[in-house]
Amino acid sequence: MRERVHIVGIGGVGMSALAQALLDSGVEVSGSDRLLDKGDSTPVLNCLASQKVALFPQDGSGVDASISRVVISSAIESSNPELVRAAELKVPVEHRSMALARVVAGHQLVAVTGTCGKSSVTAMLGAILAGTGFDPLVVNGAAVTGWSANETRIGSVRSGGGIAVIEADESDKSLMAFKPDHAIITNASADHFDLHETLALFDSFRSRVSGCVIDGLTEDHLLEQVETKGWKSSFVYQGESYTVPLPGIHNVHNAGHAVRMALALGADSKQVAQALAGFKGIERRLQLTGYCNGVAVIDDYAHNPEKLKAAWMTLASVFNGGLCALWRPHGYGPLQKMMDDLVDMFAEVCSSEDTLLLLPVYDAGGTALREVSSQDLASKLVSKGVKVEIISDLKAAELRMRSLSVEKGALVCFGARDPGLPRLAADLAT
């Protein structure tokens, strides 16, 4: 009998990738999403539906006795109707990480983790291995340009053979579900946990790896002749020159991690350099979506101080005239935890030419403590001299960004979770 898996919150970045990987392995998939409760949809949900994934509102109607397993993420609360229904029917429930571990079982596993850069490094390594004859299975946290097969599949997944490359999430400690053959740890900073707890987590993860570990915490100094210029960068490693077709010093480090792992797996250095030079990038990572009144529109997933700083400084170095940047905090807890660091970061990167637009905190429902707001952040930033405006919703954001396009060097949509942000970036570019 064919296995049937039901995924709660299937429209999310990680869950949609898991759905595609399960489909590729021959599993029958269904799923629910809160957007469907509102009668809304997204390109991701439409893509899954086109692959005969049955989609349901998150009211329990998608779970019946024929379901083999219900898969959840750490964001799903115990009171969720899907879980209540699964308990009534005694249908097993498992975390996304365990479901992904099932998918990659039997493969030589390379896990990519770290506070920042995981998706970029996973995509780069997957593209490099694909370009050097390894035919890897890749399950990433962001869609890779060219992997969606003209929007017929989820672009964060590449089907493949012996080697599996996955993004392993540290935010909920689910990276500990894996025992990789090899691993990359990109970096560490306070995000979901304080720095001490984050470092301890990566130490524990490192002990689970049986083979090579590329450790960005201590080894970034190995790259030579690093240069960043415009929308491209370059570096030399072990005598070979590498071109990175993406801007920013952070992407040099990302590419360095991917290159070193590919070489450790036995790839030829010249083929690696050629594959990296042809890398087309990933969606929502400094993605140029087009132009608005002749001004570049950039879409980026940055949602914590380190990622926002890296992206902001990179764009400021490329575009003259200042940025108009929209940001939506992706949760109340993260905003409260990161408040002081966000204030310091925005005060550092925002010039007199820049305008920061803040949307309300993204509210996905549930029992989150709504004790902090974007207005709290804005008030602190005003006292630091940052030019900041509170924007009520995405429609108002579009109007304001269009009005500011005549005086800025670039328009930027920053933020995670909210599917409206990439939609806005696409709309601005039309």
FENGI-V430400 format. One record per run of one state. SS is the DSSP state (H for helix, E for strand, C for the rest). FROM is the first residue (numbers start at 0). TO is the last residue. If there is no record, write none. Layout:
BEGIN
{{SS,FROM,TO} {SS,FROM,TO}}
END
This chain:
BEGIN
{{C,0,2} {E,3,7} {C,8,11} {H,12,23} {C,24,26} {E,27,31} {C,32,32} {H,33,36} {C,37,41} {H,42,49} {C,50,52} {E,53,55} {C,56,67} {E,68,71} {C,72,79} {H,80,88} {C,89,90} {E,91,94} {H,95,103} {C,104,106} {E,107,112} {C,113,116} {H,117,130} {C,131,135} {E,136,138} {C,139,142} {E,143,143} {C,144,155} {E,156,157} {C,158,161} {E,162,166} {C,167,172} {H,173,176} {C,177,180} {E,181,184} {C,185,193} {H,194,205} {C,206,211} {E,212,214} {C,215,218} {H,219,221} {C,222,222} {E,223,228} {C,229,230} {E,231,236} {C,237,238} {E,239,243} {C,244,247} {H,248,263} {C,264,267} {H,268,276} {C,277,280} {E,281,281} {C,282,285} {E,286,291} {C,292,293} {E,294,299} {C,300,303} {H,304,317} {C,318,321} {E,322,327} {C,328,330} {H,331,348} {C,349,353} {E,354,358} {C,359,372} {H,373,381} {C,382,386} {E,387,390} {C,391,392} {H,393,403} {C,404,408} {E,409,413} {C,414,418} {H,419,427} {C,428,429}}
END
